[in-house]
Amino acid sequence: MTDENTQIVIGSGDNIEMMNMGDLLSVSFDDVEEYRFENRPAGVYEFRVKEDGIGSQETKNGVKAIIFFNLEVINCEALVDKQLDPASQIGEFHRETVFITDPVKDFGRAKALITDASLEVTAGQPVPAQLLELTDQTFRGAIKHTKDQEDKTKVYANLNPQTLKALNTATAATTAA
């Protein structure tokens, strides 16, 4: 067991803070709300980049390097499931992740997403600096669902690259207001 005085890091991105392990160990389930991960429903969305960068993620095959894009839904035009209300998606989040197994190809996949969504970065900078420039930029794209190749009960929600395009900034400002 970890010593109660051990300092741990809580959060990610710009929201990182140090916490004493003893404080974490004193939390009761009575004091927290239930949180369940849900895939974003398949449909057509307008997104704002809230946070992105290079990080790591635990997988069934160990820790993998990733490029991630945390996206806020600023508008939902349509959902595949007609029983869902598109307005209920506004303010929700989607995380698009590119796993880095082949740096050349996978950085290229991230670049393709940025290019297809018509997001703007300054040429000649390293990737982490370019990723920081994406914050608050907006684009339109569809979420599609795909099943895990090994476990068909697992469903992933991902951006459909063929649907990405620039979002008129006047529309984004109107929608966000």
Sequence and secondary structure as in RCSB ss.txt:
>XXXX:A:sequence
MTDENTQIVIGSGDNIEMMNMGDLLSVSFDDVEEYRFENRPAGVYEFRVKEDGIGSQETKNGVKAIIFFNLEVIN
CEALVDKQLDPASQIGEFHRETVFITDPVKDFGRAKALITDASLEVTAGQPVPAQLLELTDQTFRGAIKHTKDQE
DKTKVYANLNPQTLKALNTATAATTAA
>XXXX:A:secstr
   TT EEEE  TT  EEEEHHHHHT  GGGS         SEEEEEEEEEEEEEEEEETTEEEEEEEEEEEEEE
EEEESSTTS GGGGTT EEEEEEEESSHHHHHHHHHHHHHHTT    TTS HHHHHHTTTT EEEEEEEEEE SS
 TT EEEEE GGG EE  HHHHHHHH 
